[in-house]
C-alpha cells in the first residue's frame, strides 16, 4: 500500500491526479473543499434578510433561513443513510444540488428577489466548477511545477526564440515603427484596449486548445506501455501541455515587450512622437542617459504591449505549426511525460498484483 500511495502522491505532484485509479469527484475533489463549501453555505444565510427591514424582521428571517438550510441538509443526510445533522464525508450529486439550489431559495422565499436567487445559484455553480478545475485537475500543482521550472522554461524559450528570431523580430519591428500602430493604440480607449488584449489572448488560447488533442496523442504514442488513457486523463495531460506552452509564450511576449520599451525610449523621441501621434505623449517618467533626456510615455507602453501581444500570438502559432519548433518543444515535454506514463504503467501493474490480496481502499 505504501508504494501505491507514493505513486499517487507522485501523480498529484506532477499535476496528473487523473492517473490515479478510482479517482472521483465525490471522494477526491469536493470532499477536500467541505470546509470552504460549508462556510459559503452558512454565509449565504444572509440571503434571507433585507436591509430595508427592521432589525427584528431580519433576525426572524435569518432564523427562518437557518431552519430551511438545516432542514434541507438533514433530509439529504437521512436520504443517504446518515444522521440528520451529520457532516457528510463525501459530496455527491444530492449534496452538491442542495449547495447550489437551497441558498438560492432564501431570497426568493423571504423577499421575492428572483434576480438575487438566480445570481446565488449561478455563483454557487461557478464555485463548484472552479473547485473541480483547481482540485480535480491539480491546477495548483501544475502551476507550482511550472514555477519551479521557470528557469528551464526561460532557457528553452530563448533557444527556441533564437531560431524564430529573424522572422519574429522583423514582424515586431515593422509593427513597432508603424505610424498607424502608434495612432491606433494611442487613441484607443482603455476599456477597448483591454478588450483587444483579451481578444488576442482568446485567439491564442483557442488555437492551442484546438491543437491539444493531436499533441496529447503524440505524447501518448511516445509511451506505449500501459492501457490507453481515458477521456478525463487526456484532458489532464492536455492541461499540463497548455500551461507549459502558455508559460513559454508569456516569457517570450514579456521579454519582447520589455525590449521595445527600452528601444522606444531610446529611439522614439518627442519629435517623432509629435509627427506620429500629433503630440509628445503623456510622459510617465524620464531619465538622463549620456546627457540626453529619455522618456517613457503611456503611448510607448501601449504600443510595446500591443506589439508584445501580437508577437506572443505569432510565437504560439509558430511553435506548434513549424516542424522545427514543434520538435524542440515536444521533445522536452515528451521526456517529462514519458516518465509519468511509465510510472502509471508500473502503478497499474502493482494494483493488479495487490488486487488478489484484498487491496485496501486508498486514503482520501
C-alpha positions as CSV (number, residue, x, y, z in Angstrom):
1,X,0.0,0.0,0.0
2,X,2.9,2.4,0.7
3,X,4.1,2.0,-2.8
4,X,0.6,2.8,-4.2
5,X,0.4,5.9,-2.0
6,X,3.8,7.0,-3.2
7,X,2.8,6.6,-6.9
8,X,-0.5,8.6,-6.3
9,X,1.4,11.3,-4.5
10,X,3.8,11.5,-7.4
11,X,0.9,11.9,-9.9
12,X,-0.6,14.7,-7.8
13,X,2.7,16.5,-7.6
14,X,3.1,16.2,-11.4
15,X,-0.3,17.7,-11.9
16,X,-1.7,14.4,-13.2
17,X,-4.2,13.2,-10.4
18,X,-6.5,11.6,-13.0
19,X,-3.8,8.9,-13.5
20,X,-5.0,7.6,-10.1
21,X,-7.4,4.7,-10.4
22,X,-10.9,5.2,-9.0
23,X,-10.4,8.9,-8.8
24,X,-13.8,10.5,-8.3
25,X,-15.2,14.0,-7.8
26,X,-17.2,12.9,-4.8
27,X,-14.3,11.2,-2.9
28,X,-11.3,13.1,-4.2
29,X,-12.3,16.6,-5.2
30,X,-15.3,18.1,-3.4
31,X,-14.7,16.3,-0.1
32,X,-11.4,18.3,0.1
33,X,-13.4,21.5,-0.2
34,X,-16.0,20.7,2.5
35,X,-14.8,23.4,4.9
36,X,-15.0,26.1,2.2
37,X,-18.3,24.9,0.9
38,X,-19.7,24.8,4.4
39,X,-18.6,28.4,5.1
40,X,-20.2,29.6,1.9
41,X,-23.3,27.7,2.7
42,X,-23.6,29.4,6.1
43,X,-22.7,32.9,4.8
44,X,-25.4,32.6,2.2
45,X,-27.9,32.6,5.1
46,X,-27.7,36.4,4.7
47,X,-29.8,35.9,1.5
48,X,-32.8,35.6,3.7
49,X,-32.5,39.2,5.1
50,X,-33.3,42.6,3.6
51,X,-31.5,45.8,4.8
52,X,-34.7,47.7,4.3
53,X,-36.5,45.7,7.0
54,X,-36.4,46.3,10.8
55,X,-33.8,44.5,12.8
56,X,-36.2,42.2,14.4
57,X,-37.7,41.2,11.0
58,X,-34.2,40.4,9.8
59,X,-33.5,38.3,12.9
60,X,-36.7,36.4,12.2
61,X,-35.8,35.9,8.6
62,X,-32.2,34.8,9.4
63,X,-33.7,32.2,11.9
64,X,-36.1,31.0,9.2
65,X,-33.3,30.8,6.7
66,X,-31.3,28.7,9.1
67,X,-34.2,26.4,9.6
68,X,-34.5,26.0,5.8
69,X,-30.8,25.2,5.4
70,X,-30.7,22.7,8.3
71,X,-33.9,21.0,7.1
72,X,-32.7,20.6,3.6
73,X,-29.3,19.3,4.8
74,X,-30.9,16.9,7.2
75,X,-33.3,15.5,4.6
76,X,-30.3,14.8,2.3
77,X,-28.5,13.2,5.2
78,X,-31.4,10.9,6.0
79,X,-31.8,10.0,2.3
80,X,-28.1,9.0,2.3
81,X,-28.5,7.0,5.5
82,X,-26.6,9.4,7.7
83,X,-27.7,11.1,11.0
84,X,-29.9,14.1,10.4
85,X,-27.3,16.8,11.4
86,X,-24.1,15.0,10.4
87,X,-21.4,16.5,8.2
88,X,-21.0,14.4,5.0
89,X,-17.6,12.9,4.2
90,X,-18.4,12.6,0.5
91,X,-20.2,15.1,-1.6
92,X,-22.2,13.5,-4.4
93,X,-25.0,14.8,-6.6
94,X,-27.6,15.3,-3.9
95,X,-25.3,17.3,-1.6
96,X,-24.0,19.4,-4.5
97,X,-27.5,20.1,-5.8
98,X,-28.5,21.2,-2.3
99,X,-25.5,23.5,-2.1
100,X,-26.5,25.2,-5.4
101,X,-30.2,25.4,-5.0
102,X,-31.2,25.8,-1.3
103,X,-29.3,29.0,-0.6
104,X,-30.8,30.5,-3.8
105,X,-34.3,29.8,-2.5
106,X,-33.8,32.0,0.6
107,X,-34.0,35.4,-1.1
108,X,-36.9,34.1,-3.2
109,X,-38.8,32.7,-0.3
110,X,-38.3,35.6,2.2
111,X,-38.3,38.7,-0.1
112,X,-39.3,37.5,-3.6
113,X,-35.9,38.5,-5.1
114,X,-35.8,36.4,-8.3
115,X,-32.6,38.1,-9.6
116,X,-30.8,37.5,-6.3
117,X,-31.9,33.9,-6.3
118,X,-30.5,33.4,-9.9
119,X,-27.3,35.1,-9.1
120,X,-26.8,33.0,-5.9
121,X,-27.4,29.7,-7.8
122,X,-25.1,30.7,-10.7
123,X,-22.4,31.8,-8.3
124,X,-22.5,28.5,-6.4
125,X,-22.4,26.6,-9.6
126,X,-19.4,28.6,-10.8
127,X,-17.7,27.9,-7.5
128,X,-18.2,24.2,-7.9
129,X,-16.8,24.3,-11.4
130,X,-13.8,26.3,-10.2
131,X,-13.1,23.8,-7.4
132,X,-13.4,20.9,-9.8
133,X,-10.8,22.5,-12.1
134,X,-8.4,23.6,-9.3
135,X,-8.6,20.5,-7.2
136,X,-9.8,17.9,-9.6
137,X,-7.1,18.6,-12.2
138,X,-4.5,19.7,-9.7
139,X,-4.1,23.2,-11.2
140,X,-2.0,24.5,-8.2
141,X,0.4,21.5,-8.7
142,X,0.7,22.2,-12.4
143,X,1.4,25.9,-11.7
144,X,3.8,25.0,-9.0
145,X,5.8,22.7,-11.2
146,X,5.8,25.4,-13.9
147,X,7.0,28.0,-11.5
148,X,9.8,25.7,-10.2
149,X,10.9,25.0,-13.8
150,X,10.7,28.7,-14.8
151,X,14.4,29.0,-15.3
152,X,14.4,25.9,-17.6
153,X,11.3,27.2,-19.4
154,X,13.1,30.5,-19.9
155,X,16.2,28.8,-21.3
156,X,14.1,26.7,-23.6
157,X,12.1,29.7,-24.8
158,X,15.3,31.6,-25.6
159,X,16.7,28.7,-27.5
160,X,13.6,28.3,-29.5
161,X,13.3,32.0,-29.9
162,X,16.7,32.3,-31.5
163,X,15.5,30.1,-34.3
164,X,12.4,32.1,-34.8
165,X,14.2,35.4,-34.1
166,X,14.7,36.7,-37.7
167,X,11.0,36.5,-38.7
168,X,9.6,37.3,-35.3
169,X,11.8,40.4,-34.9
170,X,11.1,41.5,-38.4
171,X,7.4,41.1,-37.8
172,X,7.7,43.0,-34.4
173,X,9.9,45.8,-35.6
174,X,7.7,46.6,-38.6
175,X,4.7,46.8,-36.3
176,X,6.6,49.0,-33.8
177,X,7.8,51.7,-36.2
178,X,4.5,51.8,-38.0
179,X,2.8,55.2,-37.7
180,X,-0.7,53.8,-37.8
181,X,0.1,51.3,-35.0
182,X,1.0,54.3,-32.7
183,X,-2.0,56.3,-33.8
184,X,-4.5,53.4,-33.2
185,X,-3.1,52.2,-29.9
186,X,-2.5,55.8,-28.6
187,X,-6.1,56.8,-29.2
188,X,-8.0,53.6,-28.3
189,X,-9.9,53.9,-25.0
190,X,-8.6,51.9,-22.1
191,X,-11.6,49.6,-21.9
192,X,-11.4,48.8,-25.6
193,X,-7.6,48.3,-25.3
194,X,-8.2,45.7,-22.6
195,X,-10.9,44.1,-24.8
196,X,-8.4,43.8,-27.7
197,X,-5.8,42.2,-25.4
198,X,-8.4,39.7,-24.2
199,X,-9.3,39.0,-27.8
200,X,-5.7,38.2,-28.7
201,X,-5.3,36.0,-25.7
202,X,-8.5,34.3,-26.5
203,X,-7.4,33.6,-30.1
204,X,-4.1,32.2,-29.0
205,X,-5.8,30.0,-26.4
206,X,-8.4,28.8,-28.9
207,X,-5.6,27.8,-31.3
208,X,-3.7,26.0,-28.6
209,X,-6.8,24.2,-27.4
210,X,-7.6,23.1,-31.0
211,X,-4.1,21.6,-31.3
212,X,-4.1,19.9,-27.9
213,X,-5.8,16.6,-29.0
214,X,-3.1,16.0,-31.6
215,X,-0.3,16.9,-29.1
216,X,-1.7,14.5,-26.5
217,X,-2.0,11.7,-29.0
218,X,1.7,12.2,-29.9
219,X,2.7,12.2,-26.3
220,X,0.7,9.1,-25.5
221,X,2.2,7.3,-28.5
222,X,5.7,8.0,-27.3
223,X,5.0,5.9,-24.2
224,X,3.0,2.8,-25.4
225,X,3.3,0.8,-22.1
226,X,0.0,0.5,-20.2
227,X,-3.6,0.8,-21.3
228,X,-4.7,3.8,-23.3
229,X,-5.7,7.0,-21.4
230,X,-9.4,7.7,-20.9
231,X,-11.0,11.0,-21.8
232,X,-10.5,12.7,-18.5
233,X,-6.9,11.6,-18.3
234,X,-6.3,13.0,-21.8
235,X,-7.8,16.3,-20.6
236,X,-5.5,16.3,-17.6
237,X,-2.4,15.8,-19.9
238,X,-3.7,18.5,-22.2
239,X,-3.9,20.9,-19.3
240,X,-0.3,20.3,-18.4
241,X,0.7,20.8,-22.1
242,X,-1.4,24.0,-22.2
243,X,0.2,25.5,-19.1
244,X,3.7,24.6,-20.2
245,X,3.3,26.1,-23.6
246,X,1.5,29.2,-22.2
247,X,4.4,29.8,-19.9
248,X,6.8,29.9,-22.8
249,X,4.6,32.3,-24.7
250,X,4.3,34.6,-21.7
251,X,8.0,34.7,-21.2
252,X,8.6,35.5,-24.9
253,X,5.9,38.2,-25.1
254,X,7.0,39.8,-21.8
255,X,10.7,39.8,-22.9
256,X,9.8,41.4,-26.3
257,X,7.6,44.0,-24.6
258,X,10.5,45.0,-22.3
259,X,12.9,45.2,-25.2
260,X,10.6,47.5,-27.1
261,X,10.0,49.7,-24.1
262,X,13.8,50.3,-23.9
263,X,14.2,50.6,-27.7
264,X,11.3,53.0,-28.0
265,X,12.5,55.1,-25.1
266,X,15.9,55.5,-26.7
267,X,14.9,55.7,-30.4
268,X,11.5,57.4,-30.4
269,X,12.0,61.0,-29.2
270,X,9.4,63.7,-28.7
271,X,9.8,65.0,-32.3
272,X,9.0,61.5,-33.7
273,X,6.0,61.1,-31.4
274,X,4.8,64.6,-32.4
275,X,4.9,63.5,-36.1
276,X,3.3,60.2,-35.4
277,X,0.5,60.9,-32.9
278,X,0.2,64.7,-33.0
279,X,1.7,65.3,-29.5
280,X,4.7,64.4,-27.5
281,X,2.7,62.0,-25.4
282,X,1.9,61.5,-21.7
283,X,5.3,61.2,-20.1
284,X,5.4,58.8,-17.1
285,X,9.0,59.3,-16.1
286,X,12.3,60.5,-17.6
287,X,16.0,59.7,-17.2
288,X,19.2,61.4,-18.4
289,X,21.2,59.0,-20.5
290,X,24.6,60.2,-21.8
291,X,23.3,63.8,-21.5
292,X,20.1,63.1,-23.4
293,X,16.6,63.1,-22.0
294,X,15.0,59.7,-22.3
295,X,11.2,59.4,-21.7
296,X,8.9,56.5,-21.1
297,X,5.4,57.6,-22.1
298,X,2.0,56.0,-21.7
299,X,1.8,55.7,-25.5
300,X,5.1,53.8,-25.6
301,X,3.8,51.3,-23.1
302,X,0.6,50.9,-25.1
303,X,2.4,50.2,-28.3
304,X,5.1,48.0,-26.7
305,X,2.3,46.0,-25.1
306,X,0.4,45.7,-28.3
307,X,3.5,44.5,-30.2
308,X,4.3,42.1,-27.5
309,X,0.8,40.6,-27.5
310,X,0.8,40.2,-31.3
311,X,4.3,38.7,-31.2
312,X,3.2,36.3,-28.5
313,X,0.3,35.2,-30.7
314,X,2.7,34.7,-33.6
315,X,5.2,32.7,-31.4
316,X,2.4,30.5,-30.0
317,X,1.3,29.6,-33.5
318,X,4.8,29.1,-34.9
319,X,5.9,26.8,-32.1
320,X,3.1,24.3,-32.8
321,X,2.9,24.6,-36.6
322,X,6.6,24.8,-37.6
323,X,8.1,21.3,-37.5
324,X,11.5,22.6,-36.2
325,X,10.0,24.5,-33.2
326,X,7.4,21.8,-32.5
327,X,10.0,19.1,-32.3
328,X,12.1,21.1,-29.8
329,X,9.1,21.9,-27.7
330,X,7.5,18.4,-27.7
331,X,10.8,16.6,-27.3
332,X,11.4,18.2,-23.9
333,X,7.7,17.7,-22.9
334,X,7.8,14.1,-24.1
335,X,10.7,13.3,-21.9
336,X,8.8,14.6,-18.8
337,X,5.5,12.9,-19.8
338,X,7.1,9.6,-20.6
339,X,8.3,9.3,-17.0
340,X,4.8,9.8,-15.8
341,X,3.3,7.4,-18.3
342,X,5.9,4.7,-17.3
343,X,5.1,5.3,-13.6
344,X,1.4,4.9,-14.5
345,X,2.0,1.6,-16.1
346,X,4.0,0.4,-13.1
347,X,1.3,1.7,-10.8
348,X,-1.4,-0.3,-12.6
349,X,0.7,-3.5,-12.6
350,X,1.2,-3.0,-8.9
351,X,-2.6,-2.6,-8.3
352,X,-3.2,-5.7,-10.3
353,X,-0.8,-7.7,-8.2
354,X,-2.3,-6.4,-5.0
355,X,-5.9,-6.9,-6.1
356,X,-5.7,-10.6,-5.2
357,X,-4.6,-9.7,-1.7
358,X,-7.8,-7.8,-0.8
359,X,-6.5,-4.4,-1.8
360,X,-7.5,-1.9,0.9
361,X,-9.3,1.3,-0.1
362,X,-6.7,4.0,-0.8
363,X,-6.7,7.0,1.6
364,X,-8.7,10.0,0.5
